[in-house]
């Protein structure tokens, strides 16, 4: 069938077959189908949607478009974790060593930042010398020996996703639920995990703005995992305010280290315990949530989780002294306070604006070619529902120049909306979707 007929078929709302979708992806990779026709197909998908069968077929075609990682040499159930992206989301930095300290191997492939959401690899670059471009042999051997590794995703894994994402970005079709699900899950399947925990963010600082959309994305990703014989749990979490306090690479690493010392923000710990307990359950480390959370808390209080992070940093060539002395991590020379315009309760926080402010300071990327400043960012000192008085510091800006700092302060001041009456707080964890887990 000619590509024109496939476009016409999809434009008219009909379901494409697995063979037809495979033909599209194969033709895109070979160059036989030009970008403008793939872009046209993406636009029809954006408006017509995809059936579950189409989404399964697209995921499979993308996962099979390059190499796949075989983790069978690592004993035990390999459980991966993925977040759909949020502001201040440093959970991987806590979860990977924490879960590994509980005896579950964590072989994690992560990515760089793009836009207002941070990237785990950029945060890890705050450790001087740390390498994330690991060979397959190094990656697997490290997990075999110390139980944890975090490496960059090689371009050979699901290359169709990279090509398709570039076109989605250029055609304003990024926020299509089936395209998001296929993108995420194709990389997870190619990375060789046995099971996965998915953190689906919803709110002003997330890609999913509406709870119903987040639930549909969670359902679809869990369903894709089931189709491929893998267990999955999706936890839907609130991103109407930043997670924890820190936004920015080295600042977030410091907060992750504090959390591994059991001295971090309550919301970050709450989320890590929920996601971590699901990882332990899927790995058959325990069979109930209470016991799983006790194992995680023990690893925090004993120092085992912090030590596991130091082991990982050392094995990947980084300066492990920074784990025990986080003041050695990159620090911006200028710190400015953000003060409220009045007195009242925090009614809302413009999380997206704060993420974009951190990006303007240099903490994120506007394009793949942009460089990252590891030292800059924001500390958010209040949560929705808190009462603040005039002159109380609600945030701190960390910048490299006075001009950048002043611009960031002015923008951050607008992110906090106060009201006179008490505000009902929203729970961090909103829902959970699972497939055969002991949730």
C-alpha positions in Angstrom: 0.0 0.0 0.0 1.3 3.5 -0.9 1.9 5.9 1.9 -0.7 8.2 0.5 -3.3 5.5 1.0 -2.2 5.0 4.6 -2.5 8.8 5.3 -6.0 8.8 3.7 -7.1 5.8 5.7 -6.0 7.4 9.0 -7.3 10.8 8.1 -10.7 9.2 7.6 -10.6 7.7 11.1 -9.8 4.1 10.3 -7.5 1.8 12.2 -4.1 1.0 10.6 -2.9 -2.6 10.8 0.3 -3.7 12.5 1.9 -4.3 9.0 0.9 -0.8 7.9 2.4 0.9 11.0 5.6 -1.2 10.7 5.8 -0.1 7.0 5.6 3.6 8.2 8.4 3.2 10.7 10.6 1.1 8.4 10.1 3.6 5.6 10.9 6.6 7.8 14.1 5.0 9.0 15.2 4.1 5.5 14.4 7.5 4.1 11.9 6.0 1.7 9.1 7.9 3.3 9.9 11.7 3.4 9.6 13.7 6.6 6.6 15.7 5.3 4.5 12.5 5.0 5.5 11.3 8.4 4.6 14.7 9.7 1.2 14.5 8.0 0.6 11.1 9.6 1.5 12.5 13.1 -1.0 15.3 12.6 -3.7 12.8 11.7 -2.9 10.8 14.8 -3.0 14.0 16.9 -6.6 14.7 15.8 -7.9 11.2 15.2 -6.1 9.4 18.0 -5.0 5.8 17.9 -6.6 2.6 19.1 -4.8 0.5 21.7 -3.9 -2.0 19.0 -2.3 0.7 16.9 -0.4 2.0 19.9 0.8 -1.5 20.7 2.0 -1.9 17.1 3.7 1.5 17.0 5.5 0.7 20.3 6.7 -2.6 19.1 7.9 -1.2 15.8 9.9 1.6 17.6 11.3 -0.8 20.2 12.5 -3.2 17.4 14.0 -0.4 15.3 17.5 -0.7 16.9 19.4 -2.7 19.4 17.8 -4.1 22.6 19.6 -4.6 25.9 19.8 -8.1 27.3 20.0 -7.9 31.1 19.6 -11.6 31.7 23.2 -11.8 33.1 22.0 -9.8 36.1 20.4 -12.0 38.7 16.9 -11.2 39.9 14.0 -9.2 38.6 15.1 -6.0 37.0 12.7 -3.2 37.7 12.9 0.1 35.9 11.4 3.4 36.9 10.3 6.2 34.6 8.9 9.7 35.2 7.0 11.7 32.6 8.9 14.7 33.8 8.3 17.5 36.3 9.9 20.5 38.0 12.3 19.5 40.8 11.9 15.8 40.1 15.1 14.2 41.5 13.5 10.9 42.5 15.8 8.7 40.4 18.9 10.0 42.3 17.2 8.8 45.5 15.4 5.7 44.3 18.2 4.0 42.4 20.6 3.7 45.4 17.8 3.2 47.9 16.2 0.3 46.1 19.6 -1.2 45.3 20.5 -1.0 49.0 17.4 -3.2 49.7 18.8 -5.9 47.4 17.0 -5.2 44.1 19.2 -4.6 41.1 18.7 -1.2 39.4 20.0 -1.0 35.8 18.7 2.5 34.8 18.9 4.2 31.5 18.2 8.0 31.7 18.2 11.1 29.6 19.3 14.7 29.4 17.1 17.7 30.1 15.1 19.4 27.4 12.9 22.3 28.3 11.7 23.1 31.8 11.9 19.5 33.2 15.3 18.3 34.4 17.4 15.4 33.2 19.0 12.8 35.5 22.2 12.7 33.5 22.7 16.5 33.9 22.1 16.2 37.6 24.7 13.4 37.8 27.2 15.6 35.9 27.3 17.7 39.1 29.7 15.0 40.5 33.1 16.0 38.9 34.4 13.2 36.7 31.3 11.0 36.7 30.7 9.2 33.5 27.3 8.2 32.2 28.4 7.0 28.7 29.0 3.5 29.8 29.7 0.5 27.6 27.2 -2.3 27.7 29.8 -4.5 29.4 30.6 -1.9 32.1 26.9 -1.2 32.7 26.0 -4.9 33.3 29.1 -5.7 35.3 28.6 -2.7 37.6 25.0 -3.8 38.3 26.2 -7.3 38.9 28.8 -6.2 41.4 27.2 -3.3 43.3 23.6 -3.5 42.3 23.1 -0.2 40.6 24.1 1.9 37.6 22.7 4.9 35.8 23.8 5.4 32.2 22.8 7.5 29.2 20.5 6.0 26.7 22.5 5.0 23.6 21.2 6.2 20.3 21.1 2.6 19.1 18.2 1.9 21.4 14.8 2.7 19.7 16.3 5.1 17.1 12.9 5.4 15.5 11.7 7.2 18.7 14.5 9.9 18.4 13.6 10.5 14.7 9.8 10.6 15.4 10.2 12.8 18.5 12.1 15.4 16.4 9.2 15.5 14.0 6.6 15.7 16.8 8.5 18.6 18.3 8.6 20.4 15.0 4.9 19.8 14.3 3.3 20.6 17.7 2.2 17.0 18.2 4.3 16.2 21.3 1.3 16.1 23.6 -0.6 13.2 22.0 -1.3 10.5 24.6 -0.7 7.5 22.3 2.5 9.0 20.9 3.8 9.8 24.4 3.0 6.2 25.6 4.7 4.6 22.5 7.7 6.8 23.0 8.2 6.0 26.7 7.4 2.3 26.4 9.5 1.6 23.3 12.6 2.8 25.2 11.7 0.8 28.3 11.1 -2.4 26.3 14.4 -1.9 24.4 16.3 -1.3 27.7 15.5 -4.9 28.8 13.7 -4.5 32.1 11.4 -7.2 33.5 8.9 -4.8 35.2 8.5 -1.1 35.5 7.2 1.6 37.8 5.9 4.7 36.0 5.5 8.1 37.7 2.9 10.0 35.7 3.0 13.7 36.6 -0.1 15.9 36.3 -0.5 19.6 36.9 0.9 23.0 35.8 4.5 21.8 35.9 3.9 18.6 33.9 3.2 17.6 30.3 -0.2 16.3 31.4 -2.3 19.1 32.6 -5.6 17.3 33.3 -6.1 14.3 35.7 -8.2 12.4 33.2 -5.4 12.7 30.6 -2.8 11.5 33.1 -5.0 8.5 34.0 -5.4 7.6 30.3 -1.7 7.8 29.8 -1.1 5.6 32.8 -3.7 3.1 31.7 -2.2 2.9 28.2 1.4 2.5 29.3 0.4 -0.3 31.8 -1.6 -2.0 29.0 1.4 -1.8 26.7 3.6 -3.5 29.3 1.0 -6.2 29.8 0.9 -6.8 26.0 4.6 -7.5 26.2 4.4 -9.9 29.1 5.7 -7.4 31.7 4.2 -6.1 34.9 3.8 -2.4 35.5 2.5 0.0 38.0 1.8 3.6 37.2 1.5 6.1 40.1 -0.2 9.4 39.2 1.4 12.3 41.2 0.7 16.0 41.6 2.9 18.6 39.9 0.9 21.7 40.8 3.9 22.7 42.8 7.6 21.7 42.6 8.7 18.4 44.1 10.8 19.0 47.2 12.5 22.4 47.3 15.4 22.4 44.8 15.1 23.2 41.1 18.5 23.0 39.3 21.1 20.3 38.9 23.6 20.6 41.8 20.9 21.9 44.1 18.7 18.9 43.3 21.7 16.5 43.9 22.2 18.2 47.3 18.5 17.6 48.1 18.7 14.0 47.0 21.7 13.4 49.3 19.8 15.0 52.2 16.9 12.6 51.5 19.3 9.6 51.4 20.4 10.9 54.9 16.7 10.8 55.9 16.8 14.6 56.2 15.1 15.6 53.0 11.7 17.2 52.2 8.7 15.3 53.3 7.0 15.2 49.9 10.1 13.8 48.2 10.5 11.1 50.8 6.8 10.2 50.5 7.1 9.8 46.8 10.3 7.8 47.0 8.8 5.4 49.5 5.7 4.9 47.3 7.6 4.3 44.1 10.4 2.3 45.9 7.9 0.0 47.6 6.3 -0.8 44.2 9.7 -1.6 42.8 10.4 -4.0 45.7 7.0 -5.6 45.2 7.5 -6.1 41.5 10.9 -7.6 42.2 9.4 -10.0 44.7 11.7 -8.7 47.4 8.6 -8.6 49.7 4.9 -9.2 49.3 3.3 -6.2 51.1 3.7 -2.5 51.1 4.2 -2.2 54.9 7.2 -4.5 54.8 8.6 -2.8 51.7 8.4 0.7 53.2 10.1 -0.6 56.4 13.0 -2.0 54.3 13.3 1.3 52.5 13.2 3.3 55.8 15.9 1.0 57.3 18.2 1.6 54.3 17.8 5.3 54.8 18.3 5.3 58.6 21.3 2.9 58.5 23.2 4.9 55.9 23.1 1.9 53.5 21.3 3.9 50.7 23.8 6.8 51.0 26.7 4.4 50.8 25.2 2.8 47.7 25.2 6.2 46.0 28.8 6.7 46.9 29.6 3.3 45.5 27.9 4.1 42.2 29.5 7.5 41.9 33.0 5.9 42.5 32.5 3.1 40.0 31.4 5.7 37.3 34.5 7.8 37.9 33.0 10.5 39.9 34.1 12.3 43.1 32.4 10.3 45.9 33.7 12.9 48.5 30.8 15.0 47.3 28.3 12.5 48.6 29.5 13.0 52.1 30.5 16.7 51.6 27.8 18.1 49.3 29.2 21.6 49.8 31.9 20.5 47.3 29.3 20.3 44.5 29.0 23.3 42.1 27.7 26.5 43.8 26.6 29.7 42.1 28.3 32.8 43.5 25.1 34.9 43.8 22.0 34.2 46.0 19.0 36.4 46.1 15.8 36.2 48.1 12.3 36.2 46.6 9.8 38.1 48.9 6.0 38.1 48.7 4.1 41.2 47.9 1.8 40.8 50.9 0.6 38.5 53.7 -1.6 35.4 53.3 -1.9 31.8 52.4 -0.2 30.3 49.4 -3.1 29.7 47.0 -1.2 28.5 44.0 2.4 28.2 42.7 3.1 28.6 39.0 5.3 25.6 38.7 5.9 25.9 35.0 7.0 29.6 35.4 9.5 28.5 38.1 10.8 25.7 35.8 11.2 28.2 33.0 13.0 30.6 35.3 15.5 28.0 36.3 16.0 27.2 32.6 16.6 30.9 31.9 19.3 30.9 34.6 21.0 28.1 32.7 19.7 25.0 34.6 17.9 23.6 31.5 18.1 23.4 27.8 16.1 25.4 25.2 17.6 23.1 22.5 19.7 20.0 22.4 22.7 22.2 21.6 22.4 24.4 24.7 24.9 24.0 27.5 23.9 23.4 31.1 25.1 25.5 34.1 25.1 22.9 36.9 25.3 25.5 39.8 22.2 27.7 39.2 18.6 27.2 40.1 16.0 28.0 42.7 15.0 26.8 46.2 11.3 27.0 46.9 10.7 27.5 50.6 6.9 27.3 50.8 4.1 24.9 49.7 0.5 25.5 48.7 -1.5 26.1 51.9 1.4 27.6 53.9 0.9 31.0 55.6 3.4 33.7 54.7 3.9 37.2 56.1 5.2 40.3 54.4 9.0 40.2 54.1 9.2 36.4 54.6 11.5 34.7 52.0 9.5 32.3 49.9 12.3 31.3 47.5 16.0 31.8 46.8 17.5 32.4 43.4 21.0 31.0 42.7 22.7 32.7 39.8 26.0 33.5 38.2 25.4 37.2 37.5 23.6 39.9 39.3 21.6 40.7 36.1 20.4 37.0 35.8 19.5 37.0 39.5 17.4 40.1 39.4 15.5 39.0 36.3 14.9 35.6 38.0 13.7 37.2 41.2 11.2 39.4 39.3 9.8 36.4 37.4 9.7 34.2 40.5 7.8 36.8 42.5 4.9 36.4 40.1 4.7 32.7 40.6 3.3 32.8 44.1 -0.4 33.8 44.5 -1.6 34.6 48.0 -5.1 34.7 49.4 -6.7 35.7 52.8 -8.4 32.4 53.6 -6.9 29.0 54.4 -6.2 26.8 51.4 -7.0 23.1 51.2 -3.8 21.2 50.2 -3.8 18.7 47.4 -2.4 15.2 48.1 0.9 14.3 46.3 -0.2 10.9 45.2 -3.5 11.0 43.3 -4.1 7.5 41.9 -2.5 4.2 40.9 -2.9 1.9 38.0 -1.4 -1.6 38.1 -1.2 -4.8 36.2 -0.9 -7.9 38.3 1.2 -6.2 41.0 0.9 -6.6 44.7 -0.2 -3.0 45.0 
